[in-house]
Amino acid sequence: MLGIKKSEILIATLVSTLFGFLYYLFFPLLSLYFTELGIGEEMLGIIFAFFPLVIIIVSPVVGMLSDDVGRKRIIYFGILAQLLGVILYLWPPSLASIIIARVLAGIAWSMVGLITLAKVEDKLKHQERGSKAGVFLSFTEAGALVGSLVGPFLAGIFFIRFPFLISAIGLALLLIWLVLWRSHHKPIIKKQDFNPLCALKKFWKEKKLRAMAFIGISMHTRIPVMSIFVPLLVIEFGAGYKEVGILFALRGVMALLQGVAGKIVDKKGSRNIVIISVIVASILFILAGFTRSYIALLIVLVAEGLALAFWNISAWTFMSEIGERKKMEGMVLGSYNSLARFGYLIFSIISGFIAVAFGTGSLFIIVGIIALVTVLAFSPMLASKFKVPNR
């Protein structure tokens, strides 16, 4: 039984790591690629908004389905969705194909990024949840880190679509390999599994989870700033594609410390680390808005990446502990993933207009202040009494 447990964790970790690598091969280049296609900054935000919008809609459903039909089947479909999305980025590169690709990317991220984590959490005991989940997330980030560095480097040597092509080939091979990873979970599909409001209602009844939703929303507002405007800002500072890759890669290096951060979470408590890490990350993001050179921006965002490593593992551990108590971990993680992405969605839509009106630096300052105020306001709720009802 122990061997099976280790095997399940190993395969889920490997799948997540490879998926992160193949996704981030081209992710740092998306805004630059879309700009080359003649898409303006305002439209960029709208296009990127489809990703969190889809996650908001499908994540609760994906979480509940994974609880009932098995994690593996959901992961299969996620890899397939991402493969189809990358193909649409490449052929043909039209506005319609890009929007559909962003929709598929949102589905894929919910099914793979979220459910591989739930698969690992299923096998962990309470006293090892933070440290071993941290190791899993560190490997996942390692894949993203290498992809962030390799993709822009390949684009600089060859052409900007080259990383997309490599990603498509890799996803096809990963999907073929996953056919061998068969699911032994007997599917039991319930009508309520396809109703996202059902999962969100259960999630919202718990005061601790409500607090995490608001904090998560505030923290996710930084994602469109990073994905859309940091690459453009790097170019504005006189750097190139390689420097974009270096920034994302070095920032990603900090995420490799989630295994270490997880041990601290197990000792000091996930709630305490959530609060401290959000405060530090928010202050650093505000400072990023005042940078006027590539090196200064690099230093501040790498430091912020370290704070995010602690935030990420502490947040998932905190919620996983609640979900595990009632055997509805997929639902909890899926519902949080849905609600938190509202921050991503809103700022994907309005960030372009803010940047045009007030400058890119103002985005960092606004986002940092939002997160700082939110965590200070809702941190008392994280200590509330556990009230999640049975399914």
C-alpha positions in Angstrom: 0.0 0.0 0.0 2.9 2.3 0.8 4.4 1.6 -2.6 1.2 2.5 -4.3 0.9 5.7 -2.3 4.5 6.8 -3.3 3.8 5.8 -6.9 0.6 7.9 -7.1 2.4 11.0 -5.6 5.4 10.6 -7.9 3.3 10.3 -11.1 1.1 13.3 -10.1 4.2 15.3 -9.3 5.8 14.4 -12.7 2.7 15.3 -14.6 2.4 18.6 -12.9 6.1 19.4 -13.4 6.0 18.6 -17.1 2.7 20.5 -17.6 4.2 23.6 -15.9 7.3 23.4 -18.1 5.3 23.1 -21.3 2.8 25.8 -20.3 5.5 28.3 -19.3 7.6 27.7 -22.5 5.5 30.3 -24.1 3.6 32.0 -21.3 6.1 34.9 -20.7 5.9 35.6 -24.4 2.1 35.8 -24.8 1.6 39.5 -24.5 4.6 40.1 -26.8 3.2 37.6 -29.3 -0.3 39.1 -29.2 1.2 42.6 -29.6 3.1 41.5 -32.7 -0.2 40.3 -34.1 -1.4 44.0 -33.8 -3.5 43.6 -30.6 -3.6 46.8 -28.5 -3.1 47.0 -24.7 -6.8 47.5 -23.9 -7.7 44.4 -26.0 -4.8 42.4 -24.4 -6.5 42.7 -21.0 -9.8 41.5 -22.4 -8.1 38.5 -24.1 -6.3 37.6 -20.9 -9.5 37.9 -19.0 -11.0 34.8 -20.7 -8.5 32.6 -18.8 -9.7 33.5 -15.2 -13.3 33.8 -16.4 -13.3 30.2 -17.5 -11.5 29.1 -14.3 -14.2 30.9 -12.2 -16.9 28.9 -14.0 -15.4 25.5 -14.3 -13.2 25.1 -11.2 -16.0 24.2 -8.8 -17.4 21.7 -11.3 -13.9 20.3 -11.9 -13.3 19.9 -8.2 -16.6 18.1 -7.5 -16.2 15.9 -10.5 -12.7 14.9 -9.5 -14.1 13.9 -6.1 -16.7 11.6 -7.7 -15.2 10.3 -11.0 -11.6 10.2 -10.0 -8.6 12.7 -10.3 -6.9 10.9 -13.2 -9.7 11.2 -15.7 -10.0 14.9 -15.1 -6.2 15.3 -15.6 -6.4 13.5 -19.0 -9.0 16.0 -20.3 -6.9 18.9 -19.0 -3.8 17.9 -21.0 -5.9 17.4 -24.1 -7.5 20.9 -23.7 -4.1 22.5 -23.3 -2.8 20.8 -26.4 -5.7 22.0 -28.5 -5.2 25.5 -27.1 -1.6 25.7 -28.2 -2.4 24.4 -31.6 -4.9 27.3 -31.9 -2.2 29.8 -30.9 -0.2 28.6 -33.9 -2.7 27.9 -36.7 -4.2 30.2 -37.6 -3.1 33.1 -35.4 -6.4 35.0 -35.4 -8.3 36.9 -32.7 -11.0 34.2 -32.6 -8.4 31.3 -32.3 -6.6 33.2 -29.5 -9.7 33.7 -27.5 -10.7 30.0 -27.9 -7.1 29.1 -26.9 -7.4 31.2 -23.7 -10.7 29.4 -22.9 -9.1 26.0 -23.3 -6.1 27.1 -21.2 -8.4 28.0 -18.4 -10.0 24.6 -18.6 -6.7 22.9 -18.7 -5.2 24.8 -15.8 -8.2 23.9 -13.6 -8.0 20.2 -14.5 -4.3 19.7 -14.3 -2.8 22.4 -12.1 -5.6 22.0 -9.5 -6.3 18.3 -9.6 -2.7 17.1 -9.5 -2.4 19.0 -6.2 -5.6 17.4 -4.9 -4.3 14.0 -6.0 -1.1 14.5 -3.9 -3.0 16.0 -0.9 -5.2 12.8 -0.9 -2.2 10.8 0.1 -0.7 13.0 2.8 -1.1 12.9 6.6 -1.9 16.1 8.5 1.6 16.4 10.1 3.3 16.2 6.7 0.8 18.1 4.6 2.8 21.4 4.5 6.2 20.0 3.8 5.4 17.3 1.3 2.8 19.4 -0.6 5.5 22.1 -0.6 7.9 19.7 -2.3 5.2 18.9 -4.9 4.7 22.6 -5.6 8.4 23.2 -5.7 8.8 20.6 -8.5 5.8 22.1 -10.3 7.4 25.5 -10.1 10.7 24.0 -11.2 9.0 23.0 -14.4 7.6 26.5 -14.8 10.9 28.0 -14.0 12.8 26.0 -16.6 10.1 26.7 -19.2 10.2 30.5 -18.4 13.9 30.5 -19.1 14.1 28.1 -22.0 11.1 29.5 -24.0 12.2 33.1 -24.4 15.7 31.9 -25.0 14.5 29.7 -27.9 12.3 32.6 -29.2 15.4 34.8 -29.3 17.5 32.3 -31.2 14.8 31.1 -33.6 11.4 32.9 -33.8 8.6 33.7 -31.3 6.4 30.8 -32.3 9.0 28.2 -31.8 8.3 27.7 -28.1 4.6 27.2 -28.9 5.6 24.5 -31.3 7.8 22.6 -28.8 5.0 22.9 -26.2 2.5 21.3 -28.6 4.8 18.4 -29.3 5.5 17.9 -25.6 1.8 17.9 -24.7 1.0 15.3 -27.3 3.7 13.0 -25.9 2.6 13.6 -22.4 -1.0 12.7 -23.3 0.1 9.5 -25.0 2.1 8.5 -21.9 -0.8 9.3 -19.6 -2.9 6.7 -21.3 -0.9 4.2 -19.4 -1.8 5.8 -16.1 -5.2 4.3 -15.8 -7.9 5.3 -13.3 -9.2 2.7 -11.0 -11.7 5.0 -9.4 -15.3 4.0 -10.3 -17.0 7.0 -11.7 -20.1 8.1 -9.8 -21.5 11.2 -11.6 -24.1 13.3 -9.7 -26.3 16.0 -11.2 -25.1 18.5 -8.6 -21.5 18.0 -9.8 -22.3 20.2 -12.8 -23.7 23.0 -10.7 -20.9 25.3 -9.7 -23.2 27.2 -7.3 -23.7 24.0 -5.2 -19.9 23.9 -4.5 -19.6 27.6 -4.0 -22.5 27.6 -1.5 -20.8 24.9 0.6 -17.5 26.7 0.5 -19.0 30.1 1.4 -20.6 28.7 4.6 -17.2 28.4 6.3 -16.0 31.7 7.6 -12.3 30.8 7.3 -12.8 29.9 3.6 -14.6 33.1 3.0 -11.7 35.0 4.4 -9.3 33.0 2.1 -11.5 33.8 -0.9 -11.2 37.6 -0.3 -7.5 37.4 0.3 -7.1 35.1 -2.7 -9.0 37.6 -4.9 -6.7 40.4 -3.8 -3.5 38.3 -4.4 -4.7 37.3 -7.9 -4.9 40.9 -9.1 -1.1 40.8 -9.6 -1.3 38.0 -12.1 -2.4 40.1 -15.1 0.1 42.8 -14.2 2.9 40.1 -14.2 1.8 38.3 -17.3 0.8 41.2 -19.5 2.8 44.3 -18.4 6.0 43.1 -16.9 7.3 41.8 -20.3 6.3 45.1 -21.9 8.0 47.0 -19.0 11.2 45.0 -19.4 11.3 45.9 -23.1 10.6 49.6 -22.2 13.6 49.5 -19.9 15.8 48.6 -22.9 16.1 44.9 -22.2 15.0 42.0 -24.5 13.4 38.6 -24.7 16.2 36.9 -22.8 15.8 39.4 -19.9 12.1 38.7 -19.8 12.9 35.0 -19.4 15.6 35.7 -16.7 13.2 37.8 -14.6 10.4 35.1 -14.7 13.0 32.4 -14.1 14.7 34.0 -11.1 11.3 34.9 -9.6 10.3 31.3 -10.2 13.5 30.1 -8.4 12.0 31.4 -5.2 9.0 29.0 -5.6 11.5 26.1 -5.4 11.7 26.9 -1.7 8.1 25.9 -1.1 9.4 22.6 0.3 11.4 24.5 3.0 8.5 26.9 3.4 6.1 24.0 4.0 8.2 22.8 6.9 7.9 26.2 8.5 4.2 26.1 7.8 3.9 22.8 9.7 5.8 24.3 12.7 4.4 27.8 12.8 0.9 27.2 11.5 -0.5 27.8 8.1 -2.7 30.7 9.2 0.2 32.7 10.6 2.3 32.3 7.5 -0.6 33.3 5.3 -0.9 36.6 7.0 2.8 37.4 7.2 3.5 36.4 3.6 0.7 38.4 2.1 1.8 41.5 4.0 5.4 41.2 2.8 4.5 40.4 -0.8 2.1 43.4 -0.9 4.8 45.8 0.3 7.3 44.5 -2.3 4.7 44.8 -5.1 4.1 48.4 -4.2 7.9 49.0 -4.3 8.0 47.5 -7.8 5.8 50.4 -9.0 8.6 52.9 -8.1 11.4 51.1 -10.0 12.9 52.8 -13.0 15.4 50.2 -14.3 15.4 46.5 -15.2 17.8 45.6 -12.4 15.7 47.3 -9.7 12.6 45.7 -11.0 14.3 42.3 -11.1 15.5 42.5 -7.5 12.1 43.6 -6.1 10.1 41.0 -8.0 12.5 38.2 -7.1 12.1 39.1 -3.4 8.4 39.2 -3.9 8.6 35.7 -5.4 10.1 34.5 -2.1 7.2 35.9 -0.2 4.8 34.3 -2.7 6.4 30.9 -2.1 5.3 31.1 1.6 1.9 32.4 0.6 1.2 29.7 -1.9 2.0 26.7 0.3 0.5 28.2 3.4 -2.8 29.0 1.6 -3.2 25.6 0.0 -2.2 23.8 3.2 -4.7 25.9 5.3 -7.6 25.1 2.9 -6.6 21.5 2.3 -6.8 20.8 6.1 -10.4 22.0 6.0 -11.3 20.1 2.9 -9.7 16.9 4.2 -11.7 16.9 7.4 -15.0 16.5 5.4 -13.6 14.5 2.5 -14.4 17.2 0.0 -10.9 18.5 -0.8 -11.5 18.7 -4.5 -14.6 20.9 -4.0 -12.8 23.2 -1.5 -9.7 23.7 -3.8 -11.9 24.1 -6.9 -14.2 26.6 -5.3 -11.3 28.7 -3.9 -9.7 28.6 -7.4 -12.9 29.9 -8.8 -13.5 32.7 -6.4 -9.9 33.9 -6.2 -9.7 34.2 -10.0 -12.2 37.1 -9.8 -9.2 39.3 -8.9 -7.4 38.0 -12.0 -10.5 38.6 -14.2 -11.2 42.1 -13.0 -7.7 43.3 -13.4 -7.3 41.6 -16.7 -10.1 43.8 -18.0 -9.2 47.1 -16.3 -5.4 46.9 -16.1 -4.9 48.0 -19.7 -7.0 51.1 -19.2 -5.2 51.9 -15.9 -1.8 51.5 -17.6 -2.8 53.8 -20.5 -4.3 56.5 -18.2 -1.8 56.5 -15.3 1.2 54.4 -16.3 2.3 50.9 -15.7 3.9 51.7 -12.3 0.5 52.7 -10.9 -0.7 49.1 -11.5 1.9 47.7 -9.1 1.0 50.3 -6.4 -2.8 49.8 -6.7 -2.5 46.0 -6.6 -0.1 46.0 -3.6 -2.4 48.3 -1.6 -5.5 46.2 -2.4 -3.8 43.0 -1.1 -2.4 44.7 2.0 -5.7 46.2 3.1 -7.5 43.0 2.4 -5.3 40.7 4.5 -5.4 43.2 7.4 -9.2 43.4 7.2 -9.9 39.6 6.9 -7.1 38.0 9.0 -9.3 37.8 12.1 -11.7 35.5 10.3 -9.0 33.0 9.7 -9.1 32.1 13.4 -12.9 31.5 13.4 -14.6 28.3 14.4 -14.7 25.5 11.9 -18.3 25.1 10.5 -18.1 23.4 7.1 -21.2 21.1 6.9 -21.2 17.5 5.7 -21.7 16.8 2.0 
